[in-house]
Amino acid sequence: MAEQPIIKLHDGNHIPQLGLGVWQASIDEARQAAVAALQVGYRSIDTAAIYKNEEGIGQALQETDVARDDIFVTTKLWNDDQLNAERALETSLKKLQLPSVDLYLMHWPCPQKDSYVQAWQQMIRLQEQGLTKSIGVCNFNEPHLKRLIEETGVSPVVNQIELHPMLQQRTLHAWNALHQIQTESWSPLAQGGKGVFEQEVIKRLAQKYDKTAAQIVIRWHLDSGLVVIPKSVTPSRIAENFAVFDFRLEKSEMSEIAALDSGNRLGPDPEELN
């Protein structure tokens, strides 16, 4: 089995650098994908209340022979529940059939609602109660992060953001790193490789390393120090996405991929989603 890197978070907990995402998967698809991923060697699974498939992950955790302590489970607080984080997490835990999760993330700041600081204060209490080991956020820009830290004194361990070769978010990634916040990439393959897989540098590197375009992009995330959660419900693709620990990209190749950054956002703008 491939040995994957484990990253230490600033609260002392550890997260596998490569995990399985299950966005847009049905309950049964999520169950089957998680079972397949755990068999291959994945030890991190990322779901969310809004995905409506936490039950499938809960079922997979019951089916697998992998010990619970060896699996890093992430779920997320949806926007409508920012003022009811405890109830929301309890609902998620029931669906997951777990007493606690490893990481609970606030899904979006929703700045116009102006309740993300209150939500964060609740999440701090949930961590203190042992219902989640770590707490973090998704889709937070620098001003949102600054406000959380200034008003609560507690910094997120993770900021999960849209990040792929066409939207590299280098300034935010650097700001996160400066403040010991681990950047995690969602839509790491640009939702099926849109505008990425056909790039000449990606095709050339895939040929050089005898890897697929997706494997090259996942390796780019890993070599960039990012936590990455590619989504797939296809067992062969799940296995393929994990077979990336037997090579590394050279610095010059990383620079070539850096040149692909076009600021092309595929998901919502965090300043506008409320």
C-alpha positions in Angstrom: 0.0 0.0 0.0 1.3 3.5 -0.9 2.5 5.6 2.0 0.8 9.0 1.9 2.0 12.1 3.6 0.3 13.2 6.8 0.2 16.9 7.7 0.2 18.3 11.2 -2.3 21.0 11.9 -1.6 23.9 14.2 -3.8 22.4 16.9 -1.7 19.3 17.0 -4.0 17.0 15.1 -3.0 15.3 11.8 -4.7 15.1 8.4 -3.8 12.9 5.5 -2.7 15.0 2.6 -4.9 13.1 0.1 -8.5 12.4 0.7 -11.8 11.4 -1.0 -14.4 14.1 -1.8 -18.0 13.0 -2.3 -19.7 16.2 -3.6 -22.7 15.5 -5.9 -22.7 11.8 -4.9 -25.9 10.1 -3.8 -26.0 8.3 -0.5 -25.3 4.9 -2.1 -22.6 6.3 -4.4 -20.9 7.9 -1.4 -21.1 4.6 0.5 -19.6 2.6 -2.4 -16.9 5.3 -3.1 -15.8 5.5 0.5 -15.6 1.7 0.8 -13.6 1.5 -2.4 -11.3 4.3 -1.2 -10.6 2.8 2.1 -9.7 -0.5 0.5 -7.2 1.3 -1.8 -5.6 3.1 1.1 -7.3 6.4 1.5 -7.7 7.4 5.2 -9.5 10.7 4.8 -13.1 11.3 3.6 -14.7 14.7 3.1 -18.5 15.2 3.1 -20.9 18.0 4.1 -24.4 18.4 5.4 -25.5 20.0 2.1 -24.2 17.1 0.1 -27.0 15.0 1.6 -24.9 11.9 1.6 -23.5 11.7 5.2 -25.6 8.6 5.7 -23.6 6.9 3.0 -20.3 7.7 4.6 -21.7 6.4 7.9 -22.7 3.2 6.3 -19.2 2.8 4.8 -17.6 3.4 8.1 -19.6 0.5 9.5 -18.7 -1.8 6.6 -15.0 -1.2 6.5 -12.4 -3.2 8.3 -10.3 -0.1 8.8 -10.3 1.1 12.4 -12.2 4.3 13.1 -9.1 5.9 14.7 -7.3 5.5 11.4 -9.9 7.4 9.3 -10.1 11.2 9.2 -13.7 12.3 8.7 -14.6 15.9 7.7 -18.1 17.3 7.4 -19.4 20.9 7.2 -21.8 23.4 8.7 -24.2 24.6 6.0 -25.1 28.3 5.7 -28.6 28.1 6.9 -27.4 26.6 10.2 -24.8 29.2 11.1 -26.8 30.2 14.2 -27.5 26.5 15.1 -24.2 24.9 14.8 -24.6 22.5 17.7 -27.9 21.1 16.4 -26.4 20.9 12.9 -23.4 18.9 14.0 -25.5 16.6 16.1 -27.7 15.9 13.0 -24.5 15.2 11.0 -23.1 12.9 13.7 -26.3 10.8 13.7 -26.2 10.4 10.0 -22.5 9.5 10.1 -23.1 7.1 13.1 -20.2 8.8 14.9 -19.8 10.4 18.4 -17.4 13.0 16.9 -15.8 14.0 13.6 -12.1 14.8 13.0 -12.8 18.2 11.3 -15.8 20.4 11.2 -15.7 23.2 8.6 -17.9 26.3 8.2 -19.0 25.9 4.5 -19.1 29.6 3.5 -18.7 32.9 5.2 -21.9 34.4 3.7 -20.7 37.9 4.5 -24.0 39.6 4.0 -25.6 37.5 6.7 -22.9 38.6 9.0 -23.2 35.6 11.3 -20.0 33.7 10.6 -18.3 35.0 13.8 -21.2 33.8 15.9 -21.0 30.5 14.0 -17.3 30.2 14.7 -17.9 30.9 18.4 -20.3 28.0 18.5 -17.8 25.8 16.6 -15.2 26.6 19.2 -17.5 25.3 21.9 -18.3 22.2 19.9 -14.5 21.5 19.8 -14.3 22.1 23.6 -17.1 19.6 24.0 -15.3 16.9 22.0 -17.8 16.7 19.2 -15.1 17.6 16.7 -11.4 17.3 17.1 -10.5 20.3 14.9 -12.4 23.2 13.4 -11.8 25.1 10.2 -13.5 27.0 7.4 -14.2 26.8 3.7 -14.1 29.6 1.1 -12.9 32.3 3.5 -10.9 35.2 2.1 -8.3 37.1 4.1 -10.7 39.7 5.6 -13.1 37.0 6.9 -10.2 35.1 8.4 -8.7 38.2 10.0 -12.1 39.0 11.6 -12.5 35.5 13.0 -9.0 35.5 14.6 -9.3 39.1 15.9 -12.8 38.6 17.5 -12.3 35.1 18.9 -8.6 34.5 19.3 -9.0 31.1 17.6 -7.6 30.5 14.2 -9.0 27.8 11.8 -6.7 24.9 11.2 -7.9 24.5 7.6 -9.2 26.8 4.9 -10.7 24.7 2.1 -11.0 26.8 -1.1 -11.5 26.2 -4.8 -8.0 25.6 -6.1 -6.7 24.1 -9.3 -4.2 25.0 -12.0 -6.5 27.6 -13.5 -7.3 29.2 -10.1 -4.2 28.9 -7.9 -5.1 31.5 -5.3 -1.4 31.9 -4.5 -1.9 35.1 -2.4 -4.5 33.5 -0.2 -2.5 30.3 0.1 0.5 32.3 1.2 -1.6 34.2 3.8 -3.0 31.0 5.1 0.5 29.5 5.4 1.8 32.6 7.2 -0.9 32.2 9.8 -0.4 28.4 10.1 -3.7 27.7 8.4 -3.5 24.6 6.1 -4.9 25.3 2.6 -7.1 22.5 1.3 -8.2 22.3 -2.4 -11.7 21.6 -3.5 -12.4 21.0 -7.2 -8.7 20.2 -7.4 -9.1 18.8 -10.9 -11.2 21.8 -12.1 -14.4 19.7 -12.2 -13.3 17.0 -14.5 -10.3 18.7 -15.9 -12.1 21.6 -17.7 -9.4 23.7 -19.4 -6.7 21.8 -17.5 -6.2 18.3 -18.9 -5.7 19.5 -22.5 -2.9 21.9 -21.5 0.3 21.0 -23.3 2.4 21.0 -20.1 0.0 18.6 -18.4 -0.1 16.2 -21.4 3.7 16.3 -21.7 4.2 15.5 -18.0 1.6 12.7 -18.2 3.6 11.2 -21.0 7.0 11.7 -19.2 5.9 10.1 -15.9 3.5 7.5 -17.5 0.6 9.0 -15.5 -2.8 10.3 -16.3 -3.5 14.1 -16.5 -5.5 13.8 -13.3 -2.5 12.2 -11.5 -0.2 15.0 -12.7 -2.6 17.6 -11.3 -3.0 15.8 -8.0 0.8 15.5 -7.7 1.0 19.3 -8.3 -1.3 19.9 -5.4 0.7 17.6 -3.1 4.0 19.1 -4.2 2.5 22.6 -3.5 1.9 21.6 0.1 -1.9 21.5 -0.3 -4.3 19.0 1.2 -6.4 17.7 -1.8 -9.7 15.9 -2.0 -10.4 14.7 -5.6 -14.0 13.5 -6.0 -14.9 10.3 -7.8 -17.5 7.5 -7.5 -15.7 5.2 -10.0 -13.6 2.6 -8.2 -10.9 2.5 -11.0 -10.6 6.3 -10.9 -10.5 6.3 -7.1 -7.6 3.9 -7.2 -5.9 5.9 -10.0 -6.2 9.2 -8.0 -4.4 7.5 -5.1 -1.5 6.1 -7.2 0.5 9.3 -7.0 3.1 8.7 -4.3 5.8 7.1 -6.6 7.0 10.3 -8.3 7.4 14.0 -7.7 7.4 17.0 -10.1 10.6 19.0 -10.7 10.7 22.6 -9.7 10.8 23.7 -13.3 7.7 21.6 -14.0 5.9 23.2 -11.0 6.8 26.6 -12.5 5.3 25.6 -15.8 2.0 24.6 -14.2 2.1 27.9 -12.2 2.0 29.7 -15.5 -1.4 28.2 -16.2 -3.1 30.3 -13.6 -5.8 32.4 -15.2 -8.0 33.2 -12.3 -10.8 31.0 -13.8 -13.2 30.4 -10.9 -15.7 27.6 -11.5 -17.7 27.8 -8.3 -19.3 30.7 -6.5 -17.4 33.8 -5.4 -17.2 33.8 -1.5 -17.9 37.5 -1.5 -21.2 37.0 -3.3 -22.7 33.7 -2.0 -25.0 34.4 0.9 
